[in-house]
Amino acid sequence: MPDIITQFEAAARDVKNLPRQPDNDTLLELYALYKQATAGNTSGKRPGFTDPIGRAKYDAWSNNKGMTSEAAMEAYIDLANRLLRK
């Protein structure tokens, strides 16, 4: 069985080739899990109200604060697999 990092990298590649783009909430969830898995907890200042997209991304990522990299990878893989089955 491939290790978690190999599965995570494969899921990230597969998500880029989905036949249909997921809705914005799902995209934010994918982004947040990917960032938590690869960069850890949020860093830097929260974007201001003039950057609503950056703010939404920051907030989504921040919701995963404290989640381990491995747990974030597993959650990302699970979400990617659900999207691939649709």
ABEGO torsion letter per residue (X at the ends): XBBAAAAAAAAAAAAAABABBBBAAAAAAAAAAAAAAAAEBBBEBBBBAABAAAAAAAAAAAAABGBBAAAAAAAAAAAAAAAAAX
